Amino acid sequence: MGLLDSIKSFFAPQGRSDDWAMWLYVRCKRCGAPLAVRVDLRNEPSSDYESGGYVLNKEMMDSKCFALMRATVHFDAQRKVVSQSIENGDFITAEEYERQLGN
């Protein structure tokens, strides 16, 4: 069965690493619902030629009141967060997010 196992492993999906993932934790200003949004740092930020870094414009919507939130996150060349702002919401920590969910 060694050959068959090799063929299966070749076509099986590989495990994904979250090394290039960043999570945004936000709370809706209208209803207070928490939201966690995954950002793929390889594909979602756009080049910011003026600063030499990257910028992410992310639109999010919670499932409670469906209010649209817009986040803008600026990164340096190494994709480290330099600044962030949000409309119609607030940034929260992962701990605050978990606490609001009751986990």
N, C-alpha and C positions, 0 to 999 in steps of 0.2 A: 504493500500500500504506500510505500515511500514516494513513488512517482505520482500517484493520484493526489497525495497530500501536497506535494510540491505544486502541482497544477492548481489545486484549490487555493493555496495560499497566494499564488501569483495573481489570480483573478479576484480574490477577496479584497474588500476595501480595507485600506490601512488605517490604523488608529490615528486620530487627529490630535495634534499638539495645540495647546492653547498659548504657546509662546508668543504668538502674534495676535493674541486677543486682548482686548481691553473691555471692561464692563463699565457702562454708565448707569449709575443708580440715581433716579430722579423721583420727585413727588409732584403730582399735579397740584397747581395752585387752586384750582376750582373745587375739586372733590377730595384732595388729599391722598389719592390712590398712589401707592408706590409702584415703580416700574424699573425693571432691569433690562438693559439693552446691550447686546454684544456687538462690539466693533471689531472688524477684521483690519488690523493695522497695515496689512500688506496691500489691501485693495480699496478701502473706503476713503482714507484721507487723500486730498488732492495736493499737488505741489503748490507751494506759495513762493513764487519766484522773487518777490520783494524781500522776504525774510530769509529765504534759503531753507525754510522748513516745510511744514505741511499744515493744511487746514481741513477740518472735518465739519460739514454742515449736516446735521442729523435731525430728521423730523420723526417725532414719536407720538403715539396716541395710547392712552390707557383704555382699559376695557370697561371702566365704570361710567364715566361721563363723556368719553370720546373727545376730550379737549385735545387740540393739537399743540404739542410743545416743540420748540425749535432750539436745538443746542448748537453752539459754535465752539469748537475746541481747536486751539492753535498748538502745534507741536514744533519742537526744534528738529534739526536734521537727523537726530537719533530717535525720533518719534517719542520723545518725552514731553509730557504736557507742560506748556508754558503758560497758557491762560485758557479760561473757559467761561462761557456765559450761556444763559438759557432764558427763553421767553415762555411765560405761562407755566413755569415750574421752578423747582428748586433742586439743586444737586444735594444728594444725601450720601452717607457712607453705606458700605455693605452691611454693617452692623445695624444701622437704622432701618435699612430695607428688611432685613431678617426679623427685626423686632416688630415692625409694622405688620409683617405677614403672620406673626405669631409663632414662628419656628424657633 
